[in-house]
Amino acid sequence: MSDRGKDAPAKPIYEGDRAAASAAIRRESMVQRVVTGAVLGVATWFLLALLGIPQVVGVGVDAGVLPFMLVGGVLGATRFCRALPFVPGALLLFAMAVGYTSLVIGPTRSLIRADPIPQSADAIVALSGGITADGLLGQQGTDRLRKALELARAGVAPRLVVTLEARRSKGAVLTSAADQKKLAAMAGVTGIISTGPVESTHDEALAIERLARERGWHRVVVVTSPFHSRRACRTFERTGLAVSCVPSDSRDIAVRSLDSAYDRVRAFGMLLYETAGTLRYRQMGWI
Protein backbone atom coordinates (compact mmCIF):
# COMPACT_ATOMS: atom_id res chain seq x y z
CA MET A 1 0.00 0.00 0.00
CA SER A 2 1.39 3.41 -1.00
CA ASP A 3 2.08 6.05 1.63
CA ARG A 4 2.09 9.03 -0.81
CA GLY A 5 -1.37 10.07 0.29
CA LYS A 6 -0.07 10.63 3.77
CA ASP A 7 2.33 13.30 2.59
CA ALA A 8 -0.24 15.29 0.52
CA PRO A 9 -1.59 18.47 2.19
CA ALA A 10 -5.07 18.10 3.59
CA LYS A 11 -7.77 20.14 1.74
CA PRO A 12 -10.85 21.36 3.54
CA ILE A 13 -13.88 19.40 2.46
CA TYR A 14 -15.94 22.64 2.00
CA GLU A 15 -13.25 24.84 0.42
CA GLY A 16 -15.22 25.20 -2.83
CA ASP A 17 -18.38 26.13 -0.93
CA ARG A 18 -16.52 28.73 1.13
CA ALA A 19 -15.07 30.37 -1.98
CA ALA A 20 -18.49 30.51 -3.60
CA ALA A 21 -20.01 31.94 -0.44
CA SER A 22 -17.28 34.58 -0.23
CA ALA A 23 -17.84 35.57 -3.86
CA ALA A 24 -21.60 35.79 -3.25
CA ILE A 25 -21.03 38.04 -0.25
CA ARG A 26 -18.79 40.32 -2.31
CA ARG A 27 -21.41 40.51 -5.06
CA GLU A 28 -24.15 41.22 -2.52
CA SER A 29 -21.99 43.91 -0.91
CA MET A 30 -21.38 45.53 -4.30
CA VAL A 31 -25.11 45.49 -5.15
CA GLN A 32 -25.92 47.06 -1.78
CA ARG A 33 -23.33 49.78 -2.33
CA VAL A 34 -24.66 50.55 -5.81
CA VAL A 35 -28.26 50.67 -4.62
CA THR A 36 -27.33 52.81 -1.63
CA GLY A 37 -25.40 55.18 -3.87
CA ALA A 38 -28.35 55.45 -6.26
CA VAL A 39 -30.75 56.21 -3.41
CA LEU A 40 -28.40 58.84 -1.97
CA GLY A 41 -28.02 60.37 -5.43
CA VAL A 42 -31.78 60.75 -5.80
CA ALA A 43 -32.03 62.12 -2.24
CA THR A 44 -29.37 64.70 -3.10
CA TRP A 45 -31.30 65.81 -6.17
CA PHE A 46 -34.59 66.19 -4.29
CA LEU A 47 -32.88 68.23 -1.60
CA LEU A 48 -31.39 70.47 -4.29
CA ALA A 49 -34.89 70.78 -5.78
CA LEU A 50 -36.29 71.68 -2.37
CA LEU A 51 -33.77 74.53 -2.20
CA GLY A 52 -34.70 75.75 -5.69
CA ILE A 53 -31.51 74.86 -7.56
CA PRO A 54 -33.22 73.35 -10.65
CA GLN A 55 -35.25 76.52 -11.11
CA VAL A 56 -32.09 78.62 -11.10
CA VAL A 57 -30.49 76.57 -13.87
CA GLY A 58 -33.73 76.31 -15.82
CA VAL A 59 -34.55 72.60 -15.58
CA GLY A 60 -37.54 70.74 -14.24
CA VAL A 61 -37.47 68.73 -11.04
CA ASP A 62 -37.95 65.50 -12.99
CA ALA A 63 -34.94 66.18 -15.21
CA GLY A 64 -32.31 65.33 -12.60
CA VAL A 65 -33.74 62.18 -11.02
CA LEU A 66 -32.26 59.63 -13.43
CA PRO A 67 -28.85 61.33 -13.88
CA PHE A 68 -28.34 61.68 -10.13
CA MET A 69 -29.46 58.09 -9.57
CA LEU A 70 -26.96 56.81 -12.14
CA VAL A 71 -24.10 58.96 -10.84
CA GLY A 72 -24.85 57.93 -7.26
CA GLY A 73 -24.92 54.25 -8.24
CA VAL A 74 -21.59 54.51 -10.05
CA LEU A 75 -19.94 56.34 -7.15
CA GLY A 76 -21.38 53.76 -4.77
CA ALA A 77 -19.28 51.12 -6.48
CA THR A 78 -16.07 53.10 -5.93
CA ARG A 79 -14.01 54.11 -2.95
CA PHE A 80 -16.07 57.31 -2.74
CA CYS A 81 -19.06 55.36 -1.43
CA ARG A 82 -18.27 56.24 2.19
CA ALA A 83 -18.39 59.96 1.42
CA LEU A 84 -21.76 59.85 -0.37
CA PRO A 85 -23.99 60.20 2.74
CA PHE A 86 -22.29 63.46 3.68
CA VAL A 87 -23.65 65.29 0.59
CA PRO A 88 -27.39 64.89 1.25
CA GLY A 89 -26.64 65.16 4.96
CA ALA A 90 -25.06 68.59 4.52
CA LEU A 91 -27.91 69.72 2.24
CA LEU A 92 -30.47 68.54 4.78
CA LEU A 93 -28.78 70.47 7.58
CA PHE A 94 -28.66 73.59 5.40
CA ALA A 95 -32.33 73.24 4.45
CA MET A 96 -33.21 72.93 8.14
CA ALA A 97 -31.19 76.04 8.92
CA VAL A 98 -33.07 77.92 6.20
CA GLY A 99 -36.46 76.62 7.28
CA TYR A 100 -36.16 76.89 11.03
CA THR A 101 -34.26 80.16 11.44
CA SER A 102 -34.75 83.72 10.21
CA LEU A 103 -31.77 83.39 7.87
CA VAL A 104 -33.66 84.25 4.67
CA ILE A 105 -36.23 86.74 5.94
CA GLY A 106 -34.14 89.90 5.51
CA PRO A 107 -32.59 89.01 2.14
CA THR A 108 -35.89 87.91 0.59
CA ARG A 109 -37.80 90.95 1.78
CA SER A 110 -35.14 93.17 0.23
CA LEU A 111 -36.30 91.83 -3.15
CA ILE A 112 -39.73 93.44 -2.72
CA ARG A 113 -40.37 96.86 -4.20
CA ALA A 114 -43.70 98.48 -3.37
CA ASP A 115 -44.17 102.01 -4.71
CA PRO A 116 -47.09 104.26 -3.76
CA ILE A 117 -50.01 103.60 -6.09
CA PRO A 118 -50.38 106.69 -8.28
CA GLN A 119 -53.68 108.53 -8.56
CA SER A 120 -53.53 108.01 -12.31
CA ALA A 121 -51.34 106.30 -14.89
CA ASP A 122 -51.52 105.53 -18.57
CA ALA A 123 -51.72 101.75 -18.19
CA ILE A 124 -51.61 98.91 -15.72
CA VAL A 125 -49.32 96.09 -16.82
CA ALA A 126 -49.82 92.58 -15.44
CA LEU A 127 -46.77 90.43 -16.09
CA SER A 128 -47.33 86.81 -16.99
CA GLY A 129 -45.94 84.02 -14.86
CA GLY A 130 -45.89 80.94 -17.03
CA ILE A 131 -48.71 78.67 -18.18
CA THR A 132 -49.55 75.05 -17.52
CA ALA A 133 -49.76 72.27 -20.08
CA ASP A 134 -53.53 72.87 -20.04
CA GLY A 135 -53.07 76.46 -21.19
CA LEU A 136 -53.97 78.00 -17.83
CA LEU A 137 -52.10 80.63 -15.88
CA GLY A 138 -49.94 79.37 -13.04
CA GLN A 139 -50.40 80.52 -9.47
CA GLN A 140 -48.10 83.53 -9.73
CA GLY A 141 -49.57 84.65 -13.05
CA THR A 142 -53.06 84.42 -11.59
CA ASP A 143 -52.04 86.41 -8.51
CA ARG A 144 -50.53 89.13 -10.69
CA LEU A 145 -53.61 89.43 -12.89
CA ARG A 146 -55.98 89.51 -9.92
CA LYS A 147 -54.06 92.44 -8.42
CA ALA A 148 -53.99 94.25 -11.76
CA LEU A 149 -57.74 93.75 -12.16
CA GLU A 150 -58.25 95.19 -8.67
CA LEU A 151 -56.31 98.31 -9.67
CA ALA A 152 -58.20 98.57 -12.95
CA ARG A 153 -61.56 98.42 -11.18
CA ALA A 154 -60.32 101.12 -8.81
CA GLY A 155 -59.70 103.39 -11.79
CA VAL A 156 -55.92 103.68 -11.41
CA ALA A 157 -55.51 103.61 -15.22
CA PRO A 158 -57.89 103.52 -18.19
CA ARG A 159 -56.37 100.39 -19.73
CA LEU A 160 -54.99 97.03 -18.67
CA VAL A 161 -52.15 95.35 -20.55
CA VAL A 162 -51.22 91.69 -20.13
CA THR A 163 -48.10 90.03 -21.46
CA LEU A 164 -48.63 86.87 -23.49
CA GLU A 165 -46.85 83.57 -22.91
CA ALA A 166 -46.92 80.58 -25.22
CA ARG A 167 -45.80 76.98 -24.94
CA ARG A 168 -45.97 73.89 -27.10
CA SER A 169 -47.81 70.89 -25.69
CA LYS A 170 -48.54 67.67 -27.58
CA GLY A 171 -47.90 69.34 -30.91
CA ALA A 172 -50.19 72.30 -30.22
CA VAL A 173 -49.24 75.86 -29.29
CA LEU A 174 -51.00 77.09 -26.15
CA THR A 175 -51.09 80.69 -24.99
CA SER A 176 -52.15 82.48 -21.84
CA ALA A 177 -54.57 84.75 -23.75
CA ALA A 178 -57.78 82.77 -23.23
CA ASP A 179 -57.33 82.38 -19.47
CA GLN A 180 -56.32 86.03 -19.06
CA LYS A 181 -59.44 87.20 -20.92
CA LYS A 182 -61.64 84.80 -18.96
CA LEU A 183 -60.41 86.07 -15.60
CA ALA A 184 -60.70 89.69 -16.74
CA ALA A 185 -64.29 89.12 -17.88
CA MET A 186 -65.15 87.55 -14.52
CA ALA A 187 -63.93 90.76 -12.87
CA GLY A 188 -65.97 92.88 -15.26
CA VAL A 189 -62.93 94.28 -17.07
CA THR A 190 -63.06 94.18 -20.86
CA GLY A 191 -60.90 95.44 -23.67
CA ILE A 192 -57.60 94.30 -22.21
CA ILE A 193 -54.55 94.73 -24.42
CA SER A 194 -52.20 91.80 -24.99
CA THR A 195 -48.61 91.94 -26.14
CA GLY A 196 -47.05 89.49 -28.54
CA PRO A 197 -45.45 86.34 -27.12
CA VAL A 198 -42.69 86.97 -24.56
CA GLU A 199 -40.17 84.65 -22.93
CA SER A 200 -38.55 86.80 -20.25
CA THR A 201 -38.98 89.89 -18.12
CA HIS A 202 -36.70 91.74 -20.53
CA ASP A 203 -38.98 90.75 -23.43
CA GLU A 204 -41.96 92.07 -21.47
CA ALA A 205 -40.27 95.39 -20.81
CA LEU A 206 -39.38 95.87 -24.48
CA ALA A 207 -42.91 94.94 -25.59
CA ILE A 208 -44.49 97.46 -23.20
CA GLU A 209 -41.98 100.14 -24.17
CA ARG A 210 -42.98 99.71 -27.83
CA LEU A 211 -46.66 100.01 -26.96
CA ALA A 212 -45.99 103.09 -24.83
CA ARG A 213 -44.01 104.74 -27.61
CA GLU A 214 -46.71 104.03 -30.18
CA ARG A 215 -49.57 105.24 -27.97
CA GLY A 216 -47.89 108.09 -26.15
CA TRP A 217 -47.89 106.54 -22.68
CA HIS A 218 -45.51 107.87 -20.04
CA ARG A 219 -46.30 106.15 -16.73
CA VAL A 220 -47.23 102.51 -16.26
CA VAL A 221 -48.10 100.56 -13.13
CA VAL A 222 -46.23 97.24 -13.24
CA VAL A 223 -47.81 94.40 -11.27
CA THR A 224 -45.75 91.32 -10.58
CA SER A 225 -44.95 88.85 -7.80
CA PRO A 226 -43.38 90.30 -4.64
CA PHE A 227 -39.95 88.69 -4.94
CA HIS A 228 -39.81 89.52 -8.66
CA SER A 229 -40.79 93.17 -8.24
CA ARG A 230 -37.40 94.83 -7.73
CA ARG A 231 -35.71 93.25 -10.76
CA ALA A 232 -38.79 93.58 -12.98
CA CYS A 233 -39.38 97.26 -12.31
CA ARG A 234 -35.71 98.11 -12.76
CA THR A 235 -35.85 96.37 -16.13
CA PHE A 236 -38.88 98.43 -17.17
CA GLU A 237 -37.26 101.65 -15.99
CA ARG A 238 -34.17 100.85 -18.04
CA THR A 239 -36.29 101.25 -21.19
CA GLY A 240 -37.07 104.85 -20.21
CA LEU A 241 -40.57 104.30 -18.82
CA ALA A 242 -41.79 105.93 -15.62
CA VAL A 243 -42.79 103.00 -13.43
CA SER A 244 -44.88 102.54 -10.32
CA CYS A 245 -44.18 99.06 -8.96
CA VAL A 246 -47.00 97.16 -7.24
CA PRO A 247 -46.36 93.65 -5.89
CA SER A 248 -49.27 91.25 -6.14
CA ASP A 249 -50.70 89.31 -3.23
CA SER A 250 -48.97 85.95 -2.86
CA ARG A 251 -51.13 82.87 -2.45
CA ASP A 252 -48.45 80.22 -2.72
CA ILE A 253 -46.06 81.63 -0.12
CA ALA A 254 -47.00 83.66 2.97
CA VAL A 255 -44.64 86.48 1.99
CA ARG A 256 -45.65 88.86 4.77
CA SER A 257 -45.05 86.49 7.65
CA LEU A 258 -42.70 83.77 6.38
CA ASP A 259 -43.43 82.00 9.63
CA SER A 260 -43.34 78.38 8.41
CA ALA A 261 -40.36 76.27 7.41
CA TYR A 262 -42.05 75.50 4.10
CA ASP A 263 -42.48 79.17 3.23
CA ARG A 264 -38.92 80.02 4.19
CA VAL A 265 -37.42 77.23 2.10
CA ARG A 266 -39.58 78.22 -0.89
CA ALA A 267 -38.56 81.84 -0.38
CA PHE A 268 -34.90 80.80 -0.35
CA GLY A 269 -35.34 79.20 -3.76
CA MET A 270 -36.82 82.42 -5.10
CA LEU A 271 -33.98 84.38 -3.53
CA LEU A 272 -31.48 82.25 -5.43
CA TYR A 273 -33.44 82.63 -8.66
CA GLU A 274 -33.76 86.40 -8.38
CA THR A 275 -30.13 86.82 -7.35
CA ALA A 276 -28.98 84.86 -10.39
CA GLY A 277 -31.42 86.78 -12.58
CA THR A 278 -30.25 90.14 -11.27
CA LEU A 279 -26.61 89.27 -11.89
CA ARG A 280 -27.37 88.17 -15.44
CA TYR A 281 -29.51 91.23 -16.18
CA ARG A 282 -26.82 93.51 -14.81
CA GLN A 283 -24.21 91.74 -16.93
CA MET A 284 -26.41 92.18 -20.05
CA GLY A 285 -27.01 95.86 -19.24
CA TRP A 286 -30.76 95.33 -18.83
CA ILE A 287 -30.95 96.90 -15.38
Salt bridges, closest charged atoms under 4 A:
ASP3 OD1 - LYS6 NZ 3.56
ASP115 OD2 - ARG113 NH2 2.92
ASP143 OD1 - ARG251 NH1 3.18
GLU150 OE2 - LYS147 NZ 3.40
GLU209 OE1 - ARG213 NH2 2.89
GLU237 OE2 - ARG113 NH2 2.72
ASP249 OD1 - ARG256 NH2 3.26
ASP252 OD2 - ARG266 NH2 3.58
GLU274 OE1 - ARG231 NE 2.74
